Amino acid sequence: MKNKLYLALHLFLMLYSLSGVVSKLAAGKPFMSPAFIALYGIEILILGFYAIGWQQFIKRMPLSVAYANKAVTVVWGCVWGVLIFREQLTPGKIIGALLVLCGVALYGWADGKAAKE
């Protein structure tokens, strides 16, 4: 059950990370154009879904664990930057993303170890 919750959290955070993509796309449109309004409307929907969903996750897991896992949105930002915006994935970005993932994994390992004690 715990693994399914973590998988759901990470899929949820992947969706949440798309709000930044939509925001960046909207920033490239003329102010108050139909495309600008539509994209910001989509961003508001994503953030609304996030606000409700986040409450459900922190109800079911420790807040510190949920926040530690939220850091993976940095990795998703790199993925979306490369796939959607054709940004360069520099060694610094890769190292930064790996550090974030290592931090999340280390925290999860320490939390699991503390729960067994």
SULZIWO-V273756 format. One line per field, one symbol per residue. ss: DSSP state (a for helix, b for strand, c for the rest). phi: phi as a letter, one per 20 degrees, with the letter a starting at -180 (. if undefined). psi: psi as a letter, one per 40 degrees, with the letter a starting at -180 (. if undefined). A space follows every 50 residues. Layout:
# SULZIWO-V273756
ss = ???
phi = ???
psi = ???
This chain:
# SULZIWO-V273756
ss = caaaaaaaaaaaaaaaaaaaaaaaaaaccccccaaaaaaaaaaaaaaaaa aaaaaaaaaaccaaaaaaaaccaaaaaaaaaaaaacccccaaaaaaaaaa aaaaaaaaaaaaaaaac
phi = .ffffffffffffffgfffffffffffedggmfgffffffffffffffff gffgfffffdbggfffffffffffffffffgffedlfeeegfffffffff ffffffffffffffffe
psi = dddddddddddddddddedddddddddeihheiddddddddddddddddd dddddddedeihddddddddeeddddddddddddefihhidddddddddd dddddddddddddddd.
